[in-house]
């Protein structure tokens, strides 16, 4: 992990070039130069990318990916991510990152609770497992309400038919479209 920090400090941050998204990473495939655990971040970096994107939602100050990765690689219990980062990031490590920054965090799994918390949270991260068994983290933020008063959100680093993108939808629509087995949403204030 220390070698990862030294290596990662030299890497440019592959933020989006799309207007209004220059503080965010929306294409995990462009993060291969960043090492996380034993793998390139293009393979297993969605956890730290979700943290990076949520930090961009919380503040205008630039974020620093190497410090996020270093924190996750050393955050107990156990440090280094799932199987040395091979399977990504433990959910409690994501929450611990924000609470260590003095942020109020809470997890939700029920749709009604998620919708209620999304209304007041400054940023959110959904962790879900797809029907094919793979899992993913995506940061998102409320951008408005639909005609029924349901929060509409912007989801970052979401894979849509192989393309990385920024996606706008209600949380329910996003989760149905994604085809999930289960989900948990971390709301950050």
C-alpha positions as CSV (number, residue, x, y, z in Angstrom):
1,X,0.0,0.0,0.0
2,X,2.8,2.5,0.7
3,X,4.2,1.8,-2.8
4,X,0.7,2.4,-4.1
5,X,0.6,5.8,-2.4
6,X,4.0,6.8,-3.9
7,X,2.9,5.6,-7.4
8,X,-0.6,7.2,-7.2
9,X,0.8,10.6,-6.2
10,X,2.4,10.8,-9.7
11,X,-0.9,10.1,-11.6
12,X,-3.1,12.8,-13.2
13,X,-6.8,12.7,-12.1
14,X,-8.9,11.6,-15.0
15,X,-11.9,14.0,-14.4
16,X,-14.6,14.5,-16.9
17,X,-14.2,17.0,-19.7
18,X,-18.0,17.4,-20.0
19,X,-19.3,20.9,-19.0
20,X,-20.3,21.0,-15.4
21,X,-18.7,17.7,-14.5
22,X,-15.0,18.7,-14.3
23,X,-14.8,17.8,-10.6
24,X,-16.0,14.3,-11.2
25,X,-14.7,11.0,-12.5
26,X,-17.4,9.5,-14.7
27,X,-15.3,6.8,-16.5
28,X,-13.7,4.3,-14.2
29,X,-11.9,2.8,-17.2
30,X,-9.7,6.0,-17.3
31,X,-8.4,5.3,-13.7
32,X,-6.1,2.3,-14.6
33,X,-3.0,4.2,-13.7
34,X,-4.2,4.4,-10.0
35,X,-3.4,1.3,-8.0
36,X,-5.9,0.2,-5.4
37,X,-4.8,-2.9,-3.4
38,X,-3.4,-5.4,-5.8
39,X,-5.3,-4.1,-8.9
40,X,-5.6,-1.1,-11.2
41,X,-8.5,1.1,-10.2
42,X,-10.2,0.5,-13.6
43,X,-10.9,-3.0,-12.2
44,X,-11.8,-2.3,-8.5
45,X,-11.8,1.4,-7.9
46,X,-15.5,2.2,-7.9
47,X,-15.5,2.6,-4.1
48,X,-12.8,5.3,-3.9
49,X,-14.2,6.9,-7.1
50,X,-17.6,7.1,-5.4
51,X,-15.9,8.8,-2.4
52,X,-14.1,11.2,-4.8
53,X,-17.3,12.1,-6.6
54,X,-19.3,12.5,-3.3
55,X,-16.5,14.9,-2.1
56,X,-16.9,16.9,-5.3
57,X,-20.7,17.2,-4.5
58,X,-19.9,18.3,-0.9
59,X,-17.3,20.9,-1.6
60,X,-15.8,23.1,-4.3
61,X,-12.3,22.2,-3.0
62,X,-10.4,19.8,-5.2
63,X,-10.2,16.2,-4.0
64,X,-7.0,14.1,-3.8
65,X,-7.5,10.4,-5.0
66,X,-4.2,9.1,-3.5
67,X,-5.2,10.2,0.0
68,X,-8.6,8.5,-0.4
69,X,-7.0,5.3,-1.7
70,X,-4.4,5.3,1.1
71,X,-7.1,5.8,3.7
72,X,-9.1,2.8,2.4
73,X,-6.0,0.6,2.2
74,X,-5.3,1.3,5.9
75,X,-8.9,1.6,7.3
76,X,-9.7,-1.2,9.7
77,X,-11.2,-3.7,10.0
78,X,-9.6,-5.3,7.9
79,X,-7.4,-2.9,6.0
80,X,-6.8,-3.1,2.2
81,X,-10.2,-3.8,0.9
82,X,-11.9,-7.1,0.2
83,X,-9.3,-9.7,-0.5
84,X,-6.5,-7.1,-0.7
85,X,-8.7,-4.8,-2.8
86,X,-9.2,-7.5,-5.5
87,X,-13.0,-7.4,-4.8
88,X,-13.1,-3.7,-4.1
89,X,-14.0,-1.8,-0.9
90,X,-15.8,-2.7,2.3
91,X,-19.0,-0.6,2.7
92,X,-18.1,0.3,6.3
93,X,-14.8,1.7,5.0
94,X,-16.6,4.1,2.8
95,X,-18.8,5.3,5.7
96,X,-15.8,5.5,8.0
97,X,-14.0,7.8,5.5
98,X,-16.8,10.4,5.7
99,X,-17.3,10.1,9.4
100,X,-13.5,10.6,9.9
101,X,-14.0,13.9,8.0
102,X,-16.7,15.0,10.5
103,X,-19.6,14.2,8.2
104,X,-22.9,12.7,9.4
105,X,-23.5,9.4,7.6
106,X,-26.3,6.8,7.6
107,X,-27.1,3.7,5.7
108,X,-30.6,2.8,4.3
109,X,-31.9,-0.3,2.6
110,X,-35.7,0.4,2.4
111,X,-36.9,2.4,-0.6
112,X,-39.1,4.8,1.4
113,X,-36.2,5.5,3.8
114,X,-33.8,6.0,0.9
115,X,-36.1,8.5,-0.8
116,X,-36.6,10.4,2.4
117,X,-32.9,10.7,3.1
118,X,-32.0,11.6,-0.4
119,X,-34.2,14.7,-0.1
120,X,-31.9,16.2,2.6
121,X,-28.5,14.6,2.0
122,X,-25.7,16.6,0.5
123,X,-24.4,13.5,-1.3
124,X,-25.2,9.8,-1.5
125,X,-23.5,6.6,-2.5
126,X,-25.4,3.5,-3.6
127,X,-23.7,0.1,-3.2
128,X,-25.4,-2.6,-5.1
129,X,-25.0,-6.1,-6.4
130,X,-26.2,-6.8,-9.9
131,X,-28.0,-9.9,-11.1
132,X,-24.7,-11.2,-12.6
133,X,-23.1,-11.2,-9.2
134,X,-20.9,-8.2,-9.7
135,X,-21.1,-5.2,-7.3
136,X,-20.6,-1.5,-7.8
137,X,-20.6,1.9,-6.0
138,X,-22.1,5.0,-7.6
139,X,-22.2,8.5,-6.1
140,X,-25.3,10.5,-6.6
141,X,-27.0,13.8,-5.7
142,X,-30.5,15.1,-5.8
143,X,-31.0,17.6,-8.6
144,X,-34.7,18.2,-8.4
145,X,-38.1,16.5,-8.2
146,X,-40.2,14.7,-10.8
147,X,-43.9,15.7,-11.4
148,X,-44.9,13.3,-8.5
149,X,-42.5,15.0,-6.0
150,X,-40.0,12.1,-6.1
151,X,-36.3,13.2,-6.0
152,X,-34.5,13.1,-9.4
153,X,-30.8,12.5,-9.0
154,X,-27.5,12.6,-11.0
155,X,-25.6,9.3,-10.8
156,X,-21.9,9.4,-11.6
157,X,-19.6,6.6,-12.9
158,X,-22.6,4.5,-13.8
159,X,-22.1,1.9,-16.5
160,X,-24.8,2.0,-19.2
161,X,-24.4,-0.8,-21.8
162,X,-20.6,-0.7,-21.5
163,X,-20.3,3.1,-21.6
164,X,-19.4,5.1,-18.5
165,X,-21.7,8.1,-18.0
166,X,-23.6,10.5,-15.9
167,X,-27.3,9.4,-15.6
168,X,-30.3,11.3,-14.4
169,X,-33.3,9.5,-12.9
170,X,-35.2,8.8,-9.7
171,X,-33.4,6.3,-7.4
172,X,-36.2,3.7,-8.0
173,X,-35.8,4.0,-11.8
174,X,-32.0,3.8,-11.6
175,X,-32.1,0.7,-9.4
176,X,-34.7,-1.0,-11.7
177,X,-32.7,-0.2,-14.8
178,X,-29.5,-1.5,-13.2
179,X,-31.0,-4.9,-12.4
180,X,-30.0,-5.4,-8.8
181,X,-30.2,-8.2,-6.2
182,X,-29.8,-5.9,-3.2
183,X,-28.7,-2.3,-2.5
184,X,-27.7,-0.1,0.4
185,X,-27.5,3.7,0.2
186,X,-25.1,5.8,2.3
187,X,-26.4,9.3,2.8
188,X,-23.9,12.0,3.7
189,X,-24.6,15.4,5.3
